[in-house]
Amino acid sequence: MKIRFTSIQDHKTKGVEPKIISFEADAEYDYFIDDEDLNKFEYHTYHFKEPSVGESNRIEINEKRVNIFTGMSTLTMLKGIKAANSFVNVDGSQFFLKPLLHNVVIEDKIKKFKYELFGPNDELIGEFNVSLEEI
């Protein structure tokens, strides 16, 4: 399968336009039930390499939760809940992040979600709109 990944990153910096990252990549798709979770969440899962750095990415999506795993970060987002349960690795140091998932849209060929990312002291890092489209 091939996907088109798009991320619009708005870091809310005065005078700086949002950054758009968009690329096409080969991807593996899986639909699974997380039987280790008490809620038994069902996920649409995409595994692909980000072409500019060749880094593996895994994105798990359902109506209430989104998980993003990359080489340097893990984001675990539950809709409407901001929690310090995510992290990013920078130069060998791990920093905790607080994501807040706002919206998830799941359609047949496209999955979209919107979230804000906060630092450990609740400072806004940015707002992100992500879409994965099967092409």
C-alpha positions in Angstrom: 0.0 0.0 0.0 1.1 3.6 -0.6 0.1 6.5 1.6 0.3 10.3 1.5 1.3 11.6 4.9 0.7 15.3 5.6 1.5 17.2 8.8 0.7 20.9 9.3 2.8 22.1 12.2 1.9 25.5 13.7 4.3 26.5 16.4 2.4 29.7 17.2 5.5 31.9 16.6 4.6 35.4 15.6 5.5 36.1 12.0 6.3 32.4 11.2 4.0 30.5 8.9 2.9 26.9 9.7 5.3 24.3 8.4 3.8 21.7 6.0 5.4 18.3 5.7 4.0 16.1 3.0 5.3 12.9 1.3 4.3 9.6 -0.2 5.6 6.4 1.2 5.1 2.6 1.0 3.3 1.5 4.1 2.0 -1.6 5.9 -1.6 -1.4 7.2 -3.1 -3.5 10.0 -6.3 -3.4 11.9 -6.0 -4.8 15.3 -7.6 -5.0 18.8 -5.3 -4.2 21.7 -6.2 -7.1 24.0 -3.8 -5.9 26.6 -5.8 -2.7 27.1 -8.9 -2.9 29.4 -10.8 -0.9 26.8 -9.9 -3.3 24.0 -9.3 -0.4 21.6 -9.4 -1.2 17.9 -6.7 0.5 15.8 -6.0 1.4 12.2 -2.2 1.0 12.1 0.2 2.4 9.5 3.9 1.5 9.5 6.1 3.4 7.1 9.5 5.1 6.7 9.8 8.9 6.7 11.8 9.3 3.4 14.0 12.3 4.3 15.8 10.4 7.1 14.7 6.8 6.5 13.2 6.6 10.0 10.5 4.1 10.8 7.2 5.5 12.0 4.2 3.7 13.4 0.9 5.5 13.8 -2.1 3.8 15.6 -5.5 5.5 15.2 -9.0 5.0 16.6 -11.8 7.5 17.4 -10.5 8.0 21.0 -6.8 7.5 20.9 -3.8 8.0 18.7 -0.3 6.6 19.3 2.8 7.8 17.3 6.1 5.9 17.5 9.2 7.3 15.8 12.9 6.8 16.3 13.1 9.8 18.6 9.7 10.2 20.1 6.6 8.4 21.5 3.3 10.2 21.7 0.3 8.6 23.4 -2.8 10.7 23.1 -6.2 10.1 24.5 -8.9 12.4 23.2 -9.6 15.4 25.5 -7.0 14.4 28.1 -3.6 16.1 28.5 -1.1 13.9 30.3 2.7 13.8 30.7 2.9 10.3 29.1 4.9 11.0 26.0 8.5 11.9 25.3 11.1 13.0 22.8 14.8 12.1 22.8 17.2 15.0 22.0 21.0 14.5 22.0 20.7 11.5 24.4 18.3 13.3 26.8 14.7 12.4 27.3 12.1 15.2 27.7 8.5 14.5 28.7 5.7 16.0 26.7 2.0 16.5 27.2 -0.1 16.0 24.1 -3.8 16.9 23.9 -5.8 15.1 21.2 -8.7 17.2 19.9 -10.2 15.6 16.9 -10.0 12.3 15.0 -11.7 11.6 11.7 -11.7 8.1 10.3 -12.9 7.5 6.8 -12.4 4.6 4.4 -9.2 5.9 2.7 -8.2 8.8 4.9 -7.5 9.2 8.7 -7.0 12.6 10.2 -6.3 13.9 13.7 -5.5 17.2 15.4 -3.5 17.7 18.6 -1.6 20.2 20.6 1.7 19.5 22.2 2.8 21.0 25.5 6.2 21.0 27.2 6.7 19.7 30.8 5.8 23.2 32.2 2.6 23.4 30.1 4.1 25.7 27.6 2.5 25.3 24.1 5.0 23.8 21.7 2.6 23.7 18.7 -0.6 22.6 17.1 -0.5 19.7 14.6 -3.0 18.6 11.9 -2.0 15.2 10.5 -3.6 13.1 7.7 -2.8 9.7 6.3 -4.4 9.0 2.9 -4.3 5.7 1.2 -3.4 6.3 -2.5 
